[in-house]
Amino acid sequence: MNYTEMSRENQGNDQGGFEKHCCLFVFQYFIILNSIFPENQRIKHPMRAIIPVAGVGSRLRPFTYTLPKVLLNVGGKPIIGHILDSVIENGFTEATIIIGYLGEMIKEYVLKHYTIKVDFVEQEERLGLGHAIYLSRHTFSRDPILIILGDTIFDVELKKMISSSHTAIGVKKVEDPRRFGVAETSNGFISRLIEKPENPTSNLAMVGLYYIKQPQQLVESLKEMIKSNTRTKGEFQLTDALQIMIEHGEQMQTFDVDGWYDCGKPETLLSTNQHILSLLPIPAPIEGVVTLPPVFISPEASVRNSIIGPNTTIAEGATVENSVIRNSIVSESATVSDALLQDSIVGNNAVVRGTYKRINIGDSSELEFY
């Protein structure tokens, strides 16, 4: 072997030794990091929430003719604001928002008020929740995802739910489960999922909260369902795709959700408003205004010579004067004057004006105003 060949061999040995030392150093480095930093401070994969909000909100008309349902104000902020606050508080750093009807308004609100990384996906045809999730498949990876429906507000320990070692579906016991997807269980795991069964054998209603450990398996199930054009009640249902996953061996568990507040109808919107207000501190006094907590009055609202509450939201830019309002929502930039309101929702930029009456009524008489 000549000198040149010997030099090349030595360089190769040196290179191999160098690589071994580098690998050993990196290995020891991560061991040291893990010993110094507790688990909750170590670098983890980003967590992503999938939020479908493409529905038209027909049960909340006339409000939703000009405003997406998720931008309706409840407890001082739009529904989508409460949802995003919750996922951010629980450590989510990315979100996919599936928009459709009046979607640009949702996009504008989110980008104006939040810095979380958001991908917007448009669902042009409303072909069901399963179809919506399938359209968003390019925005998530193999890491677990949380699907959270955009017309419901949850009071739930999300951190506990996402710590599950299995896919977890949020459920609540209801009296009439026929309006919901229903979970049947056996030996601690979900054995069957059925969308709006006519004759339910379980009262565990799925509330719209899904923690998916293997999202790529969900994508494959959705693909299988769409390819075979498998629909329930005319739509591609997420429930059916999850059932395909179970049939392919995916283990799923239920997660009890007691705090489930629907925002799909005027009466449930007011009930949800009442719950959220009950969690807020008592507002600062306003001169000339009597407040009966719980209430929310935006600092940017103008309220004069009125009685507000209980269970009343006065949103940003609203003007209220000479009125009594209880168990109601007065939305952004609305005006209410000389009015008595109860169990009412006043939409954005709407105007309500009443009148006061003068009466003389004798003994043992009865008078009702309409």
C-alpha positions as CSV (number, residue, x, y, z in Angstrom):
1,M,0.0,0.0,0.0
2,N,1.5,3.3,-1.0
3,Y,1.4,6.5,1.0
4,T,-1.7,7.9,-0.9
5,E,-3.7,4.8,-0.3
6,M,-2.7,4.8,3.4
7,S,-3.8,8.5,3.8
8,R,-7.2,7.7,2.2
9,E,-7.7,4.8,4.5
10,N,-6.8,6.9,7.6
11,Q,-9.1,9.7,6.4
12,G,-11.9,7.2,6.1
13,N,-11.2,5.8,9.6
14,D,-11.1,9.4,10.9
15,Q,-14.4,10.2,9.2
16,G,-16.1,7.2,10.6
17,G,-14.8,8.0,14.0
18,F,-16.0,11.5,13.7
19,E,-19.5,10.4,12.7
20,K,-19.6,8.0,15.7
21,H,-18.6,10.8,18.1
22,C,-21.2,13.1,16.6
23,C,-24.0,10.6,17.0
24,L,-22.9,9.8,20.6
25,F,-22.8,13.6,21.3
26,V,-26.3,14.2,20.0
27,F,-27.7,11.2,21.9
28,Q,-26.1,12.4,25.2
29,Y,-27.4,15.9,24.4
30,F,-31.0,14.8,24.3
31,I,-30.5,12.7,27.4
32,I,-29.3,15.8,29.3
33,L,-32.2,17.9,27.9
34,N,-34.7,15.3,29.1
35,S,-33.2,15.2,32.5
36,I,-33.1,19.1,32.8
37,F,-36.5,20.0,31.4
38,P,-39.8,18.6,32.7
39,E,-42.1,16.9,30.2
40,N,-44.4,19.9,29.8
41,Q,-41.5,22.1,28.8
42,R,-40.0,19.8,26.1
43,I,-40.4,20.5,22.4
44,K,-43.5,18.7,21.1
45,H,-45.3,18.4,17.8
46,P,-47.7,21.3,17.2
47,M,-51.3,20.5,18.0
48,R,-54.0,21.2,15.4
49,A,-57.7,21.8,15.9
50,I,-60.1,21.3,13.0
51,I,-63.1,23.6,13.2
52,P,-65.9,23.2,10.6
53,V,-68.1,26.3,10.3
54,A,-69.5,26.1,6.8
55,G,-73.1,25.7,7.7
56,V,-75.7,28.4,6.9
57,G,-77.4,28.4,10.3
58,S,-81.0,28.1,9.0
59,R,-82.4,27.7,12.5
60,L,-81.0,31.1,13.5
61,R,-82.6,33.1,10.7
62,P,-83.1,36.1,10.2
63,F,-79.8,36.7,12.0
64,T,-77.8,34.4,9.7
65,Y,-79.0,35.9,6.5
66,T,-76.2,38.5,6.8
67,L,-73.9,37.0,9.4
68,P,-72.3,33.6,9.8
69,K,-73.7,31.7,12.8
70,V,-70.3,31.5,14.4
71,L,-70.0,35.3,14.5
72,L,-73.2,35.7,16.6
73,N,-72.3,37.3,19.9
74,V,-72.8,35.3,23.0
75,G,-71.4,36.3,26.4
76,G,-69.5,39.2,24.9
77,K,-67.8,37.7,21.9
78,P,-68.6,35.7,18.8
79,I,-69.1,31.9,19.1
80,I,-65.9,31.2,17.1
81,G,-64.0,33.5,19.6
82,H,-64.9,31.3,22.5
83,I,-63.8,28.2,20.6
84,L,-60.5,29.6,19.6
85,D,-59.8,30.9,23.1
86,S,-60.4,27.5,24.5
87,V,-58.1,25.6,22.0
88,I,-55.3,28.2,22.4
89,E,-55.6,28.0,26.2
90,N,-55.2,24.2,26.0
91,G,-52.0,24.4,24.0
92,F,-53.1,24.2,20.4
93,T,-50.8,26.2,18.1
94,E,-52.5,25.5,14.7
95,A,-56.1,25.4,13.5
96,T,-57.9,24.5,10.3
97,I,-61.2,26.4,9.9
98,I,-63.5,25.1,7.2
99,I,-65.6,27.9,5.9
100,G,-68.5,28.2,3.4
101,Y,-71.4,30.5,3.7
102,L,-70.2,34.1,4.3
103,G,-66.8,32.6,4.9
104,E,-64.9,35.8,4.2
105,M,-66.4,37.4,7.3
106,I,-65.2,34.6,9.5
107,K,-61.7,34.8,7.9
108,E,-61.6,38.6,8.5
109,Y,-62.6,38.2,12.2
110,V,-60.1,35.5,12.9
111,L,-57.2,37.2,11.3
112,K,-58.0,40.5,13.0
113,H,-58.2,39.1,16.5
114,Y,-55.9,36.0,16.6
115,T,-52.3,35.2,15.8
116,I,-52.6,31.4,15.9
117,K,-51.5,29.8,12.7
118,V,-54.7,29.2,10.7
119,D,-55.4,27.4,7.4
120,F,-58.8,28.2,5.8
121,V,-60.4,25.6,3.7
122,E,-63.6,26.4,1.7
123,Q,-66.4,23.8,1.4
124,E,-68.2,25.0,-1.7
125,E,-70.8,22.2,-1.6
126,R,-72.4,21.3,1.7
127,L,-72.1,17.6,1.4
128,G,-71.8,16.8,5.1
129,L,-69.3,17.0,8.0
130,G,-67.3,14.0,6.7
131,H,-66.9,15.8,3.4
132,A,-65.7,18.9,5.1
133,I,-63.0,17.0,7.1
134,Y,-61.9,15.2,3.9
135,L,-61.4,18.6,2.2
136,S,-59.1,19.7,5.0
137,R,-56.9,16.6,4.9
138,H,-53.9,18.4,3.4
139,T,-53.7,20.7,6.4
140,F,-52.9,18.0,9.0
141,S,-50.2,15.4,9.3
142,R,-49.9,12.1,11.2
143,D,-50.0,13.8,14.5
144,P,-53.3,13.6,16.5
145,I,-55.9,16.2,15.8
146,L,-59.0,17.6,17.6
147,I,-62.2,18.1,15.6
148,I,-64.5,20.6,17.3
149,L,-67.8,21.7,15.8
150,G,-68.2,25.4,15.3
151,D,-71.8,25.8,16.6
152,T,-71.2,24.5,20.1
153,I,-69.3,25.9,23.2
154,F,-67.7,23.4,25.6
155,D,-66.8,23.7,29.2
156,V,-64.5,20.7,29.3
157,E,-60.9,19.7,30.3
158,L,-59.4,19.4,26.8
159,K,-56.0,18.6,28.2
160,K,-57.4,15.5,29.9
161,M,-59.2,14.4,26.7
162,I,-56.1,14.8,24.5
163,S,-54.0,12.9,27.0
164,S,-55.9,9.7,26.1
165,S,-53.9,6.9,24.6
166,H,-56.8,6.1,22.3
167,T,-59.1,8.1,20.0
168,A,-61.7,9.7,22.2
169,I,-65.2,10.9,21.3
170,G,-67.0,13.5,23.5
171,V,-70.4,12.2,24.6
172,K,-73.3,13.3,26.9
173,K,-76.3,11.4,28.1
174,V,-79.5,12.8,26.6
175,E,-83.2,12.0,26.9
176,D,-83.8,11.9,23.1
177,P,-80.7,10.7,21.2
178,R,-82.5,10.5,17.9
179,R,-81.3,14.0,16.9
180,F,-77.6,13.0,17.4
181,G,-74.9,10.6,16.4
182,V,-75.0,7.9,19.1
183,A,-72.2,5.8,20.6
184,E,-72.7,2.2,21.8
185,T,-70.0,0.8,24.1
186,S,-68.7,-2.5,25.2
187,N,-65.9,-3.4,27.7
188,G,-64.8,0.3,27.9
189,F,-64.5,0.9,24.2
190,I,-66.9,2.1,21.5
191,S,-68.4,-0.9,19.6
192,R,-70.6,1.0,17.2
193,L,-71.4,4.6,16.1
194,I,-74.8,5.4,14.5
195,E,-75.9,8.8,13.0
196,K,-79.3,9.9,14.2
197,P,-80.8,6.4,14.7
198,E,-84.6,5.9,14.6
199,N,-84.5,3.4,17.4
200,P,-81.4,4.2,19.5
201,T,-80.1,1.6,21.9
202,S,-77.9,4.0,23.7
203,N,-78.4,7.5,25.1
204,L,-74.8,8.6,24.7
205,A,-75.0,11.4,22.2
206,M,-71.9,12.6,20.4
207,V,-71.5,16.3,21.2
208,G,-69.2,17.4,18.4
209,L,-65.8,16.9,20.0
210,Y,-63.4,14.3,18.5
211,Y,-59.8,13.6,19.4
212,I,-58.3,11.5,16.6
213,K,-55.1,9.7,17.4
214,Q,-54.6,8.4,13.8
215,P,-55.8,11.1,11.4
216,Q,-54.4,9.3,8.4
217,Q,-56.7,6.3,9.1
218,L,-59.6,8.8,9.3
219,V,-58.6,10.1,5.9
220,E,-58.5,6.6,4.4
221,S,-61.9,5.9,5.9
222,L,-63.3,9.1,4.4
223,K,-61.8,8.3,1.1
224,E,-63.4,4.8,1.1
225,M,-66.7,6.3,2.0
226,I,-66.7,9.0,-0.6
227,K,-65.4,6.6,-3.3
228,S,-68.3,4.3,-2.6
229,N,-70.7,7.2,-2.3
230,T,-71.9,6.0,1.1
231,R,-74.2,8.7,2.5
232,T,-76.6,8.9,5.4
233,K,-79.5,11.3,5.1
234,G,-78.0,12.5,1.8
235,E,-74.6,13.5,3.3
236,F,-71.1,12.1,4.0
237,Q,-71.2,11.7,7.7
238,L,-68.1,11.9,10.0
239,T,-69.9,9.3,12.2
240,D,-69.9,6.8,9.3
241,A,-66.2,7.3,8.7
242,L,-65.4,6.7,12.4
243,Q,-67.4,3.6,12.3
244,I,-65.3,2.3,9.3
245,M,-62.2,3.0,11.5
246,I,-63.7,0.8,14.2
247,E,-64.4,-1.9,11.8
248,H,-60.8,-1.7,10.7
249,G,-59.6,-2.2,14.2
250,E,-59.2,1.3,15.6
251,Q,-59.9,1.4,19.4
252,M,-62.0,4.4,20.5
253,Q,-63.2,5.5,23.9
254,T,-65.9,7.9,25.0
255,F,-65.1,11.1,27.0
256,D,-67.9,12.5,29.2
257,V,-68.7,16.2,28.4
258,D,-71.0,17.7,31.0
259,G,-70.5,21.3,29.9
260,W,-72.1,21.2,26.4
261,Y,-73.8,24.4,25.3
262,D,-75.6,24.5,22.0
263,C,-75.8,27.7,19.9
264,G,-77.9,26.3,17.1
265,K,-81.3,27.9,18.0
266,P,-82.4,31.3,19.5
267,E,-83.5,29.7,22.8
268,T,-80.3,27.6,23.2
269,L,-78.2,30.7,22.2
270,L,-79.8,32.6,25.1
271,S,-79.2,29.6,27.5
272,T,-75.6,29.5,26.5
273,N,-75.3,33.3,26.9
274,Q,-76.7,32.8,30.4
275,H,-74.1,30.2,31.3
276,I,-71.1,32.2,30.0
277,L,-72.3,35.3,31.8
278,S,-72.4,33.3,35.1
279,L,-68.7,32.8,34.8
280,L,-67.8,36.5,34.4
281,P,-66.9,38.9,37.2
282,I,-69.4,41.6,38.2
283,P,-69.0,44.6,35.8
284,A,-67.9,48.0,37.0
285,P,-70.8,50.4,37.9
286,I,-72.0,52.8,35.2
287,E,-73.5,56.1,36.2
288,G,-77.2,56.2,35.6
289,V,-77.4,52.5,34.9
290,V,-78.6,49.7,37.2
291,T,-77.0,46.4,36.5
292,L,-78.4,43.1,37.7
293,P,-75.7,40.5,37.3
294,P,-74.8,38.4,35.6
295,V,-74.3,40.8,32.7
296,F,-71.7,41.8,30.1
297,I,-71.6,45.4,28.9
298,S,-68.8,46.1,26.4
299,P,-66.6,49.1,27.3
300,E,-67.2,50.3,23.8
301,A,-71.0,50.3,24.3
302,S,-73.1,53.3,25.3
303,V,-75.7,52.6,28.0
304,R,-77.7,55.4,29.7
305,N,-80.6,55.6,32.0
306,S,-81.4,51.9,31.8
307,I,-81.7,48.7,33.8
308,I,-79.6,45.9,32.4
309,G,-79.9,42.2,33.5
310,P,-79.9,39.7,34.6
311,N,-78.4,37.4,31.9
312,T,-77.9,40.2,29.4
313,T,-75.1,40.9,26.9
314,I,-74.6,44.4,25.4
315,A,-72.0,44.0,22.7
316,E,-69.4,46.4,21.3
317,G,-70.7,49.5,19.6
318,A,-74.3,49.0,20.9
319,T,-76.4,52.0,22.2
320,V,-79.0,51.5,24.9
321,E,-81.0,54.3,26.5
322,N,-84.1,54.6,28.6
323,S,-84.7,50.8,28.5
324,V,-85.1,47.7,30.6
325,I,-83.4,44.6,29.2
326,R,-83.1,41.2,30.7
327,N,-82.1,37.7,29.4
328,S,-81.3,39.1,26.1
329,I,-78.4,39.8,23.6
330,V,-78.0,43.2,22.1
331,S,-75.4,42.7,19.3
332,E,-72.7,44.8,17.8
333,S,-73.7,48.4,16.8
334,A,-77.4,47.8,17.6
335,T,-79.6,50.5,19.1
336,V,-82.3,50.0,21.7
337,S,-84.2,53.0,23.1
338,D,-87.4,53.4,25.2
339,A,-87.9,49.7,25.2
340,L,-88.7,46.8,27.6
341,L,-87.0,43.6,26.3
342,Q,-87.0,40.1,27.7
343,D,-85.8,36.8,26.1
344,S,-84.7,38.7,23.0
345,I,-81.9,38.8,20.5
346,V,-81.2,42.1,18.7
347,G,-79.0,41.6,15.6
348,N,-76.0,43.7,14.4
349,N,-76.9,47.2,13.5
350,A,-80.6,46.6,14.2
351,V,-82.7,49.4,15.8
352,V,-85.4,48.9,18.4
353,R,-87.5,51.8,19.6
354,G,-90.4,51.6,21.9
355,T,-92.8,54.1,23.5
356,Y,-94.0,54.8,27.0
357,K,-97.8,54.9,27.7
358,R,-99.9,57.0,30.1
359,I,-102.9,55.2,31.7
360,N,-105.5,55.7,34.3
361,I,-106.8,52.3,35.5
362,G,-109.4,51.8,38.2
363,D,-109.6,49.4,41.1
364,S,-109.8,45.6,40.5
365,S,-108.9,46.0,36.9
366,E,-106.4,44.1,34.7
367,L,-104.5,45.5,31.7
368,E,-102.0,43.7,29.4
369,F,-99.7,45.5,26.9
370,Y,-98.5,43.8,23.7
